[in-house]
Amino acid sequence: MGNAVRMISSDGTFTVMAIDSTDIVAKMEQIHKTSAVNTAALGRLLTAASLMGAVLKGKDDSVTLRLNGGGPAGSLIAVSDSEGNVRGYVSNPVVEIPLNNKGKLDVRGTVGTDGTLTVIKDLGLKEPYTGQVPIISGEIAEDITSYFAISEQIPTVCALGVLVNPDLTVKAAGGFIIQLLPTAMHDTISAIEKSIEDIPSVTEMLCSGLDPEGMCNRVLKDFELEKLDEFYPEYKCGCSRERVIKALVSLGKEELTDMAKDEITKVNCHFCNKVYRFTPEEILNLIK
């Protein structure tokens, strides 16, 4: 289970959210058996999605982040509900590429930079809101910042991090998002920029023992912050046999008839790798 907090500056000029998503990313790695660099990449995307989902208003609202950068990882997808619970997958879970020139996992290299970040918000309206921006770095945090600036016109600072152990388990994962409110003045922007100049990385802060609230106070040490709320998101897949049946029925009579010719029809959930099995008789009953 993750741990996250949302805070606001005492003068009401900006909000900051931070999360320790170590358990979330660890569960993702256990499910998908990702290589180290893809654990870092998808872990960052899941962390961002959790923070973005937690500010949605409606109980059934959701946000989907999709990265298609043309890299060897293929597509990366993360989906969050309004409580910050997330699920995700990557097209090619195992990618082995050299470290980058800083000696770190090459997230940019596995994601690629020739493509787009798409954000889809399902707010219970007739059509979901969709925003799309070009990938500018492939490091994900900068791409999230770019999305908010271009698609939502919200000045934003985003930092994400995942630290992977030599045995491929997750040592630390988390992130924070700072967003200016309409009441912010230019001096607030300058003060925030100065405050974040010399901060440690997200994973360094987590490994030093800081929780999300401590991370907010460390990042914005020159400001007085007030806690708005705290929440505990999980890696959570909402698939069920009933949902799979609805999906199968939507395929139509002709395709179901073809499926009924197989000894067993298997349907795999991309997000949790659970397998649902249907006999020919069960498929024919769906046609009825």
N, C-alpha and C positions, 0 to 999 in steps of 0.2 A: 504494500500500500504506500502511495506517495504522500507527501506532506506539502501543502501549499498555503500561501498567505497573500492577501491583497491589502495594500495600505494606501493611504493618501497623505499628501503633504499637509501640514497644519494650516497653510494658507490656501489650500484648495486649488493649487495650480497644476498638480500632476498626480497620477496614480502610479504605483509600482506593484507588480506581482512577481513572486518568486516561488520556485518549486524544487523540492528534492524528489527527483523522479527515478532514483536508483532502483527501487523495487520494480517499478513499471518496466524500465528498460531491461532489467534482469529477466523478468518473465517473458518479455518479447524474445530475448536471445534464447531462452530455454525452449520456446515454442518453435521458432523458425531456424534455430541452429545457424545463425548468421556468422559470417567471418568477422574479424575484429573491425575492419573498416566499415562494413555494413551495419554492424551494431552501433557504431558511432553515428553513422548517417541517419539510419531510421530512428535511433534513439533521440537524436536532436529533433527530428520532425515530430515524433510523438510528444516530446516535451513542449514544443511550441503549440501543438494542437490542443494539449490539455489546458494550457494557459488561455488560449483563445476561446476554447469551449466554455470555460468556467464563467465567462462574462455574458453568455447568452441568457436571455430573459425567460424564455418559455421552457417548461419542463421537458417537452419533446423536441426542442431545438437541437441542431447538431451542426458541426463544422467539419468539412473534409479538406485536407491539404493534399495536393497531388503534385509531385515533382517529376518532370520528364526532361532530363537534361542531356540525354543521348549518351550517358556514360555506361560502363559495363554492368552497373547495378540494375539498369532498366528503370521502370517506374517505381516510385516510392509513394505509398499512400498511408495517411494517418487520419483517423476519424475520432472525434471527441463529442461526447454529449454535454449537456449544460451543467453537469457536475464535475466535468474535467476527466471523466473516465474515458480511456482511449483504447484503440485497437489499431493495428496497422500491418502492412506487409510490404515486401520488396520483391520485385519480379525474379531477380537472381540473388538468392540469399548469400551465396558464397562467391566472393570476389577477392582475389589475391593480387594486390598491386604493391609496388615499392612505397616506402614512406616518402613524405614530401620533403622539400628542401630544408624544412625546420626539424626533420627527424620525427615527425608526428604522422598519425594515420591520415592518409590522403583522401579526406571526405570529398573534396572538390573533384578529385580524379575519378572516384567511383560514381558520383552523381552526374558529372558532366556539366557543361555550361552552355550547351547549344540547345536551348529549350525554354520551358516556362514553368512557373509556379502558379498553380490554379487553386483558388480558395472558393469553396462552395458552401454557402450557409443555407441550411434548410430551416426556415423560421415559421413553418406551418402555413405559408402563403401558397397561392396557386403555382408560382414558379420560384425555385430557389434563387438566391442572389449568387452570382458568379463573378469573381474578379480574377484577372489573369495578368501577370507581369513577366517580363523576360527574366531569366536567371542571370544575376549579375556576378555571383561569386561561386555558387555551388557549395558554399560553406554553411548554408541554410539560415543562420542568424541574420546575415546581411540581406538575404533574399526576403525574409519576413519583414525586416525594416523597410525594404523597398516596396513591398506590397502595401503596407500601411500608408506610406507616404504618397504612393501613386493612386491606389484604388480607394482609400478611405480618407485621404488627406489628414492623417493624424501623425504629427511628429513623434517618432518612436525610437527608442533604443532597445535593442534585443541582444541578449547574450545567451548562448547555449553551450553545453559541454557534456561529453561522455568520456569517462576514463575506463579503458578495458584492461583487465589483468592479462598476464602472459598465458593463463589457461583459458582465456576467452570469456571468463565471467566478468561481470560489471562491478567495478570498484566504486564508481560514483557517477551520477548523472543528475543534471538539473539545468536551471536557467532562470532568467528574469526578463521582464518586459517593463520598461518605463514609458508612459505615454502622457503627453502634455494635454491639459484641458484648455478649453477656450479662454479661460481666465488668465492663462500664463502670459507673462510679459517677456520681452527679449532678455532681460537680466536673469530670469529663471533659466532660460535655455543655456546661457553662458555659465551659470553656476552649476548646472547639471553636467555640462561638458567638462568643467574643471574637476568636479567631484569624481568622475569616472576615469580620469586620465591615468591614474596609477593603481587601479584596483587589480587584485589577483584574478586569475581565471576562475570560472564557476566551479570547476572540479577542485581547484586548490582551496577555495573557501569551504566547500563541503568536506574535504578531507581534513581540514583544520578543525572541524567540529561545529561549524556554523550551521544553524537550521535556516529555513527560508526567511524567517523574520530577522535573524541575525545577518543574513546575507543582504537584505534590503537596507538595514542600518549601516552595514559596512560600505555598500556601494554608494549610498547617499549620506555619508557621515556628516555632511555640512547642513543637513536639513532635519527638521523635526517631523517625524512621521507618526501617523495614527493608524492602528489596525482596524480594518473594516470587517474582514472575516477570514476564517481559516477553513480549509477543506482537505479531504483525504481521498484523492482520486486513485483509481486502480487501472491495471490493464484488464479490460473487461470486454468480452465478446458477447453480443446478444443473440447469437444464432440459436436456432432450435429446430426440431424436426417439423414443427408446424410451419415455420417460416420457409423452410426448404420446400415443403409441399406446395405452398402458395407460389413459390418461384417456379416449380415444375409445371403447375397447372397453367401458368401464364405462357408457357412455351407453345401450347396449342395441341390439338388432337394429333396432327400429322407427326410432329416430332416425338410425342409421347408414344405413339404406335411403334416408331422405330426403336425407341428405348426398350420397349417391352420384349423385343427380340433377344436382348441380352440376358444372360443368366442372372446377373446382378447388376443393377445400376448404382454406381457410387457417386456421391456428391461430396466434394471436399470444401470446407470453409477456408477461405484464404487467410482469415484473421487468426484462427485458433487451431487450424489443421485437423479439426474434428471431421470424421468421415460418417456420412449418413448413407445407409444401404437400403435399397428397395428391390423387392422381388418383382418378376414380371406381372404377377397377379396384382400387386400393389400399384404398379404403374397403370395397368388396365383399369383398376378401380378409380384412379384419378381422372381417366378419360370420361368415365361415367359421371 
